[in-house]
Every structure is written in C-alpha cells, then in structure tokens.
Amino acid sequence: MYRNSLLLLFAVMPSPLLAQAMADGLARPNTILVSASGKVETAPDTATMTLSIRGEGKTPDAATAALAAKQKAIFAGLRGLDPKLEVRTGDIAFREVRGGNCANSPDSDGAISMAQMAEDLDNAATMASTDAAGGSFDANAKGPCRVVGHRATTETSIRLASVKDAGTAVGLAGRLGAANARVENFGLRDDSVAARRALDQAMANARSQAAALAAASGLKLGPVVSIMNGDVAGRARVMAMESYSMAMPAIAQAPIVVDITPTPVETSAQLVVTFALLP
C-alpha cells in the first residue's frame, strides 16, 4: 500500500522538482517524499501605469520644447493626485515627419512605410497648433517628399502608491495630453511577508499529505529529513484600461474619478519535503 501511494506521488509531482529531488538523494529508504504548494492572496499596494508623451513642432527645438512642456504638465497633474508616485522614463525617440509624394522617393531612403507616411500626413496639420515656435505646416500631399516637421516621443512608466486612484490617473493623464495611458498591473512593494505565508501554507500541506500516506501505510510520520524549496513568485493580475490622447488644453477642473477593484496579488510557493517514517 505504501509503495503504491509513493509511486502515485511521483507520478503527480512536477517533473523538474522530482528529478532534482531524486538527483539530490532525497528519496531514501524509510522516508516519504511529498510535493506540496501554497498560495496566498494579498491586496496590492502599488499600481504601475504606462503612457506615451509626444511633442511635435516645425523645428527640432519646437518638438523638444513641446515634449518637455507636456511632460511637465502630466507629471505635475499626476503628482497632485498621488504625491508619492515614482516616474521611470523609458525609450526616447526623435524623428522627422515627411509630407508630399514620398512613395518610392529617394529622399525616404526606404525607411518610411506607407502606413507611416499616411500617419505623417494626418499629423502634419495638427503640428501647426502645437508648434512652440509658431508658423504653420504645408500638409499638402502633392509635391516632392520633404520634411514638414519633427516629432519627439518618450515612453514612461509610473508607479502609483495610491492604488485606488489608478483608474482616475489614467483619465487625468489623457486629459493632460498623454497617449496610450493604461494600468499595466498591480503589485506589492515588498512581497516578503506574502512569500513567507505561502511557504508556511505549503509546509502545512506537505505535512498533512505525508501524515495521511503514512497512516494509510500503517506507519507513523517522523521528523523532516530534508526540504527542497521550489520557485516562489508573486504574480500581479493585469487590469488594463485604455485612455485616448486628447488634443485639447488641460482644463482647471477636478479629475474624473474612476472606481477600481484590483484583483489580489497571488503569491505561490512549491516545496518538496522528505519525512522520516517510523514503525
């Protein structure tokens, strides 16, 4: 009976952990080896949102100035909502925007796709209103391929301490000119407590399994001989919320409140435990 139960355990154990346990000599005479897991849920205390910021202008300096001004306004607005937020600036890019007949043009160097050219033409007229240096753009698609403006973009990640305001922050960022603002995930600033709770639960489950198998085999469960700790990981459930960039000046009014209920963060633990068997 005992041998059949042990073979059944081997069959259902995760193969990488079992292979490692066997390699380390954890399965030995007069012992019982079990695999157990534990999982706990914890309310998140951080929310990570991402957004794009774009500055456009007729000249490189105008595009850069527009980006800097918009960035300053967005960060200031979000800090008014959550003073403890942390900003991490990611990729920063700068490129020319072309207009005219750029299909098969030697000026394009084959680096601009038809879709990108269409986007450039759609945005060229908009740039006139955002050009910090003044002036206007010739958005006419006719004529030779030419540079009609410049665009500076940056990708930004923001970690919010005020989880309840994450949805509101997305809408506020859109109002202030951010593009593609969204909540990427919810998480824990420090998951050590949750990890310990998951390990405690996994150990309790291991002992319960081993005791049941020992009793079924007519033996008594002895002390722990060895423990192998598997992966311990906190997995934040993703809650995505899209926001559209609004091509309008910021309005001095309170942000629209969006209520959210984040999914708890799951922290799991996996153990392979060897117990002694007593007659």
ChimeraX attribute file (.defattr): number of C-alpha atoms within 10 A of each C-alpha:
attribute: neighborCount
match mode: 1-to-1
recipient: residues
	/A:1	10
	/A:2	15
	/A:3	11
	/A:4	10
	/A:5	15
	/A:6	16
	/A:7	10
	/A:8	11
	/A:9	18
	/A:10	16
	/A:11	11
	/A:12	11
	/A:13	15
	/A:14	14
	/A:15	11
	/A:16	9
	/A:17	18
	/A:18	22
	/A:19	13
	/A:20	13
	/A:21	19
	/A:22	12
	/A:23	10
	/A:24	10
	/A:25	10
	/A:26	21
	/A:27	18
	/A:28	13
	/A:29	8
	/A:30	11
	/A:31	20
	/A:32	26
	/A:33	25
	/A:34	25
	/A:35	26
	/A:36	23
	/A:37	20
	/A:38	21
	/A:39	20
	/A:40	18
	/A:41	16
	/A:42	17
	/A:43	15
	/A:44	22
	/A:45	17
	/A:46	20
	/A:47	27
	/A:48	21
	/A:49	23
	/A:50	22
	/A:51	23
	/A:52	23
	/A:53	25
	/A:54	23
	/A:55	26
	/A:56	31
	/A:57	32
	/A:58	25
	/A:59	19
	/A:60	18
	/A:61	17
	/A:62	22
	/A:63	26
	/A:64	22
	/A:65	19
	/A:66	23
	/A:67	21
	/A:68	17
	/A:69	12
	/A:70	18
	/A:71	21
	/A:72	12
	/A:73	16
	/A:74	21
	/A:75	17
	/A:76	14
	/A:77	19
	/A:78	23
	/A:79	15
	/A:80	10
	/A:81	19
	/A:82	18
	/A:83	13
	/A:84	13
	/A:85	18
	/A:86	14
	/A:87	15
	/A:88	10
	/A:89	13
	/A:90	12
	/A:91	9
	/A:92	13
	/A:93	11
	/A:94	16
	/A:95	13
	/A:96	18
	/A:97	22
	/A:98	26
	/A:99	27
	/A:100	20
	/A:101	16
	/A:102	23
	/A:103	15
	/A:104	12
	/A:105	13
	/A:106	9
	/A:107	15
	/A:108	17
	/A:109	9
	/A:110	11
	/A:111	8
	/A:112	17
	/A:113	12
	/A:114	12
	/A:115	8
	/A:116	13
	/A:117	20
	/A:118	15
	/A:119	14
	/A:120	23
	/A:121	19
	/A:122	14
	/A:123	17
	/A:124	24
	/A:125	17
	/A:126	16
	/A:127	24
	/A:128	20
	/A:129	15
	/A:130	20
	/A:131	24
	/A:132	20
	/A:133	15
	/A:134	14
	/A:135	12
	/A:136	18
	/A:137	19
	/A:138	15
	/A:139	20
	/A:140	13
	/A:141	16
	/A:142	11
	/A:143	10
	/A:144	14
	/A:145	18
	/A:146	16
	/A:147	18
	/A:148	23
	/A:149	28
	/A:150	24
	/A:151	25
	/A:152	23
	/A:153	19
	/A:154	17
	/A:155	18
	/A:156	19
	/A:157	19
	/A:158	19
	/A:159	24
	/A:160	26
	/A:161	20
	/A:162	16
	/A:163	22
	/A:164	19
	/A:165	18
	/A:166	29
	/A:167	24
	/A:168	18
	/A:169	28
	/A:170	28
	/A:171	22
	/A:172	23
	/A:173	28
	/A:174	25
	/A:175	23
	/A:176	25
	/A:177	24
	/A:178	27
	/A:179	22
	/A:180	19
	/A:181	26
	/A:182	25
	/A:183	25
	/A:184	19
	/A:185	21
	/A:186	26
	/A:187	25
	/A:188	19
	/A:189	12
	/A:190	10
	/A:191	15
	/A:192	12
	/A:193	10
	/A:194	23
	/A:195	21
	/A:196	16
	/A:197	18
	/A:198	25
	/A:199	24
	/A:200	16
	/A:201	20
	/A:202	24
	/A:203	22
	/A:204	15
	/A:205	18
	/A:206	23
	/A:207	21
	/A:208	14
	/A:209	16
	/A:210	27
	/A:211	19
	/A:212	13
	/A:213	22
	/A:214	25
	/A:215	12
	/A:216	13
	/A:217	15
	/A:218	12
	/A:219	15
	/A:220	16
	/A:221	20
	/A:222	18
	/A:223	12
	/A:224	15
	/A:225	15
	/A:226	15
	/A:227	17
	/A:228	17
	/A:229	13
	/A:230	17
	/A:231	10
	/A:232	19
	/A:233	16
	/A:234	21
	/A:235	16
	/A:236	20
	/A:237	16
	/A:238	16
	/A:239	16
	/A:240	13
	/A:241	15
	/A:242	15
	/A:243	20
	/A:244	16
	/A:245	20
	/A:246	14
	/A:247	15
	/A:248	10
	/A:249	9
	/A:250	16
	/A:251	9
	/A:252	6
	/A:253	6
	/A:254	8
	/A:255	17
	/A:256	13
	/A:257	15
	/A:258	13
	/A:259	11
	/A:260	13
	/A:261	10
	/A:262	19
	/A:263	17
	/A:264	18
	/A:265	23
	/A:266	20
	/A:267	24
	/A:268	24
	/A:269	25
	/A:270	24
	/A:271	22
	/A:272	24
	/A:273	24
	/A:274	25
	/A:275	25
	/A:276	19
	/A:277	20
	/A:278	13
	/A:279	9
